[in-house]
Amino acid sequence: MELLYFVLAAHGLTQILVYGSIFDKVRPTDGWIGKLLSCPMCTGFWVGVFLFGINGYTELFTYEYNLANLLILGWLSSGTS
């Protein structure tokens, strides 16, 4: 169940960052940050890394802090976003 919560949180946050109209005025469109925030797979990876980083502060999902989990959850988030 933790994995489902992680995937749903990552998908939702990625969609808001990439497509949410609330960020239209502040979302950069040029440069590497603009490219990053226009690509759901790219943004999804970093959202996964962010969620992994804060997983100790939530009860929805808990993963051991190590490099393998960081990469796997980043890839999972990218693939499902």
C-alpha positions in Angstrom: 0.0 0.0 0.0 2.9 2.3 0.7 4.1 2.0 -2.9 0.7 3.0 -4.2 0.6 6.1 -1.9 4.1 7.0 -3.1 3.1 6.6 -6.8 -0.1 8.6 -6.4 1.7 11.4 -4.5 4.5 11.6 -7.1 2.1 11.6 -10.0 -0.1 14.3 -8.5 2.8 16.6 -7.6 4.4 16.1 -11.0 1.2 16.9 -12.8 0.7 20.1 -10.7 4.3 21.3 -11.3 4.3 20.6 -15.1 0.7 21.4 -16.1 -0.9 23.3 -13.2 -2.2 26.7 -14.3 -1.4 28.0 -10.8 2.3 28.0 -11.7 1.9 29.6 -15.2 3.2 33.0 -14.1 6.2 31.7 -12.2 7.1 28.6 -14.2 10.3 29.3 -16.2 10.1 28.5 -20.0 13.7 29.0 -21.0 16.9 27.4 -20.0 17.5 24.0 -18.4 14.9 24.7 -15.6 12.3 25.5 -18.3 13.1 22.2 -20.1 13.0 20.3 -16.8 9.6 21.7 -15.8 8.1 21.0 -19.2 9.0 17.3 -19.2 6.9 15.1 -16.9 9.5 12.3 -16.9 12.3 14.7 -15.9 10.2 16.5 -13.3 8.8 13.1 -12.1 12.3 11.8 -11.3 13.1 14.8 -9.1 9.7 14.7 -7.5 10.5 11.1 -6.6 13.8 12.1 -5.1 12.1 14.9 -3.2 9.4 12.5 -1.8 12.1 10.0 -0.9 13.9 12.8 1.0 10.9 13.7 3.1 9.6 10.1 3.6 10.8 10.2 7.2 8.3 13.0 7.9 5.2 11.2 6.6 3.3 8.1 7.7 2.1 7.4 4.2 5.3 5.7 3.1 8.6 4.8 4.8 11.7 3.7 2.9 15.1 3.2 4.2 17.5 6.0 3.3 20.1 4.7 0.9 21.3 5.4 -2.6 19.5 2.4 -4.2 16.1 3.4 -2.8 16.7 7.0 -3.9 17.4 6.0 -7.5 14.7 3.3 -7.7 12.0 5.6 -6.3 13.1 8.4 -8.6 12.9 6.1 -11.6 9.5 4.8 -10.4 8.1 8.3 -10.1 9.4 9.3 -13.5 7.9 6.2 -15.1 4.5 6.6 -13.6 4.3 10.3 -14.1 
